[in-house]
Amino acid sequence: MATPAALRKTSVTFPTDKRTFLTTPLPDASLSTCIEGNAPRFLKEAVLKWLALFGGWVSAPDGSEATFFGSTIRDDLRVTEVSIVQSPSEQPKARVVCEVRVWEDMVDIVDSMHGGCTAFLIDEISALAVVILAMHNGQEAPSAGVSQTIDTVFHAAAPLGTALRIVGTCSSLAADTSIVCNAEIWDIDNRRLVASGTHIKMQASRPHPRSPSHPLKLKSRL
């Protein structure tokens, strides 16, 4: 099954060079062969790898498993399609489709998917379309950029147990403008649109080196 959890069960390790990780074929080709769409194998595998990067499990410096926000939800995402949509009158568009079921850790007090979880899914899947289009255009280790705004429209509730399909797209990566990508969340069984979002991203500036005399200090929550 094409999920980040399945990738974690392989012998894949995270090298210090992100470019190497993203461009080296996975040892188990079956992880990507079940993904539909016209994208080549390296782009289908890239979706799984980027989900792994987003989840943080490959980034622990001591070799242990590290997890970030939403890791349990991300682990359940099943990548079903990666495509490059070509049109004679438009620029190529990247399309990434994932599916997931609404579980207990995704719902609010009335057992429907929480609005924060909705925004999280729109953020993640639309960002995947950004990096896939960048790699299709020749960037070996692109940046996913940083979010400026995520405009979300809620169309219908997604109760506990609902099977969802999330469709992320991106068609423009102009270096001198903001990157615009989109995502829709569908209730598969009822063929109903649950939410849609427009995600505006930008490339982050390089951070300035921190002075050794002013180390970062984190305040305890206690």
N, C-alpha and C positions, 0 to 999 in steps of 0.2 A: 504494500500500500504506500502511495506517495505522500507521506507525512513526515514532518520533522522528527517525530518520535521514532519512525522506522529508520531514518537516517542515523539517529543517535545509536541505534543498536548495531551499526556496522563498525568497522575498524577505522572509520574516518577520524583523523585528528586535525587540529587546527594549527597550521604552521604560522610562524611569525609574520610571514608575508601574505597579506590578504589576496594579492594578485594570484599567487600560487594556488591558494585554496579555491579560488573561483574558476580558475582555468584548468585545473587538473581533473580529469574524468573520475567519477566515482567508481570504486572497485566493483560495485554491484549495479550493473546496467539495468536490472529489472526494476530498480527504484523509479526510473523515469520512463520505461517503456509502457507503463500503464497510464501515462499522462497523454491525453488526446491533444490535437492541435498540430499545425504545420511547422511549428518552431523546431529547429534542430535539437539534438540531444543536449548539447552544452547549455542551451538556454533553459530547457526543462530542468536540468540538474541545478542550474543557477537559482531557480526559484526556491528549491529545497535548501540550498546553501544559504541564501539570503534570509530565509525564515530562521535558519539556525543562528545566523549572526544576530538577527533581531532578538532572538530568545536568549542569547548570551551563554548557552551551555558550552560553546566551544572556546570561550574566552578566559576561563579561569587560569591564572598564571601557574598555579601549582598542579595543574592537570585534573583537578576535581571539577565536578559539574557545577557551573554557575547558572543561575536563572534570573531573568529579569521580569518586569511587569508583564502579566498576561501569558506567562509561559505555558500554563496548563491549557489555556484556550488555544494558543498557537500550536501546541503539540497535537491537538485534535484536528487541525485543519488538514483536509485532504485536497491536494492539488489535482484537479481533474483536466485542466486544459491550459496550454500555453501556445499562443498563436501570434503571428505577425500578419495583420490584416492589410493587404495591399489594395490600393485603389488608383485608377488612372488619373483621377482628378484631385487626389489628396495625398498627403504624406503618409508613410507607413504608420500603422497604429499597433501598439503592443496590447495584447489582451491576456489577462491572467484570471482564471476561474478556480475558485476553491469552494469546498463544501464543508459544513460543520453542523452538528446538532446542538440545540440550545440545552446546556446542562445547568446543574444547580448553581455553579459558580459564575453564571452569566446573567442571572435573573435578579429582579428587584423584589419588593415586598409582596407584589401581586403575582409573582411567578411568571412575569414576562421579561424578555431580554431588556436589560438595563440600557438606558441611553448612552452611558459611558462605554459600555461594551460595543454598542452599535458604532460609535465614533472610532473606537479602537480597531474594529474590523475594516471600516472604510479607510482609515489611516494605513494599516498594514498592506492591504491588498492593492490599493492604488499606488502605494510606494513601490511594490513589486513590479508593477507595470512600468514605472519610471526606469528602474535599473535594467529591466529586460530590453526596453527600447534603446537605452544607452549602449548595452552590450551588442545589440543587433547593429548599431551604428558604428561599432568598432572599438568601443571603450572596454578594455579587458577587466578593469576593476573600478567601475564607476562609483560615485558617491550617491547615496539615496537622498541627499540634501536634507534640509530642515524645514519643518512646517511653518507656514505663516498663518494660514487660516484653513479650517475645515468646516465648510457650510453643510449642514446636515438637515435633510427634510425627512420627518417621520411620517410614513404613510399608513402603516398598520402595525398592530402588536405581533410579537413572535413569542407565543407561550412556551413554557417548559416542554422540551421534547420536539420542538419544531425543527425540521430539516431545512437548512439554509444554503443557498447558493450565492456566493459573493463574486461579482464580476468587476474587475478593475481594468481601466483602460488609460492609455497615455499616447498622445500623438505629436507632441511638440516638446523639444528640449533646447530651445534657443538659449545660448549662453548668456545673452545680455538682457534677458527678461525672466520673469518668474515662470516656473514650471507648473502647468495645470494638468491635473489628472483627475479621474472620476471613478466612482464605484457605486454599484447598486447591490442591494441585498434583497434576495427573493425568497419567499416561502415556496419551497419546491412542490409540496403536495397540493397546496391551494392555488398555485400559480399566481401569487399575489406579491406585489412590490411592498417590502417592509420598510425600506429606507433607501435614500439616495444621497450622495454627497459629492461636492466639488472640493478638491484638495489642492491648495496652492502652496508650492514649495519653492525654496531658493537654495542656492549653493552657499554653504556656510563659509565665512572667512576663517583664515587660519588663526588659532589662538596664540596670543602672545605668551612667551615663556614666563613662568611664575618665578619671582625672585626667591632665591633660597632663604633669604632673611624673613620672608613673609609666607611661611607654609600654610597650606589650606587647613583650616580647623573646622571640624564638623561638630555642631552642638548636639548633645544627647537629647532625645525626646523625653527622657525621664525627668 
